[in-house]
Amino acid sequence: MNALFALPLWFWIVAVARDVPPAVAALPKAHVTASRDGLLIVDLRSVSLPAHAMHHMVLQPPVSRIEIPSGGAVYGFRVEVVDSLGHELPKSLIHHFNVIDPEARELFVPISHRLLAAGSETGEQRVPWLLFGHPVQAGQTLIVSAMLENPTAMAYPDARVRLVLDYTPKGRPWPFFHAYTWQMDVLFPVGDKSFDLPPGHSERWYEGSPAIPGNIVAIGGHLHDYGTDLEFKDMTSGKVIWRGKPQTDAAGHIVKIPIGKLYGLLHLGAHIEPSHRYRLTVRYDNPTGQTIPNGGMGVVGGLFTPDRHAVWPQVDQHDSLYQADLRQALRLVPGAARQVGDSGAAAMPSMPM
């Protein structure tokens, strides 16, 4: 099987000489706690959420940075909102949460690596800890950001976003495969990730090639109400790798998009390679007869295991796309509050055992 059984060479090189952009180093630090039972807990600064406050009101703690206290491999996460006493608040308060590695590169575009993303419908995500884990190292700097909303009639004066990471400490003989998260958005590479949704049937797509060959072992996605499906397709071969159709509640609101588990006993996922072109397409059917401002979005994310001799691509911090994307991620441009990471995609989707 084409997969890595140990950390690739680039990982050790970066561990020795880290190069955090000055704008990232200047961010306030979020509080990180390492528990004895294999958890990393990240708490952002609390905010006040008035009743009936939606995301267009820009309810968000400041973009922050964290430093990983100890190395290992992340195999699961959950995002929650808690009050001052640590009691969990409704999941509907989460519009999106994002973790970005500013020193690594995305698989399909030369921007910062999206380590994970979550929305209110994401829920707890976990992969088999014995098989897969995303490597992290002590001292690694990550960017964390969130946006909240409050569709309820109750105000929450002290709401704190919390990220809980499940991880295997460094030095264990597992996981067997180091699997890296990846993401693709129909509005890649840089800028606003939501678009105005026209009435009737519509679709948007983005097409690109991976920087290195490897296997997609799992894939999930996120779209908004009236979305009919997400499709990830190898345009060179014509093969559809994954198609996700959302599950809705009685009112027609999207509650879940099934996760694509692409590995099995005899194969390690769907192989992709730089010589092929891959297209993500999102389709909508808006029955309202009206254009819905910022009503559309389409993004997929998943886990990727590089081929045995492939080296994960390093980021070029001088690249214009990288710099523009980082400014968006840090909310340094007008309107960036809902841009770049404004996505509920699970970059590390759950996989059935």
ABEGO torsion letter per residue (X at the ends): XBBBABBBAAAAAAAABBBBBAAAAABBBBBBBBBAAGBBBBBBBBBBBBBGBBAAAGBBBBBBBBBBABBEBBABBBBBBBBAAGBBBBAAABABBBBBBAABBBAABBBBBBABBBBAAAEBBBBBAAABBBBBBBGBBBBBBBBBBBABABBBABBBBBBBBBBBBBGBAOBABBBBBBBBBAAOABEBABBBBBBEBBBBBBBBBBABBEBBABBBBBBBBGBABBBBBBAAAGBBABBBBBBBBAAGBBABBBBBBABBAABBEBBBBAABBBBBBBBBBBAAGBBBBGABBBBBBBBBBBBAABBBBBBBAABAAAAAAAAAAAGABBGAAABGABBABBABBBBBX
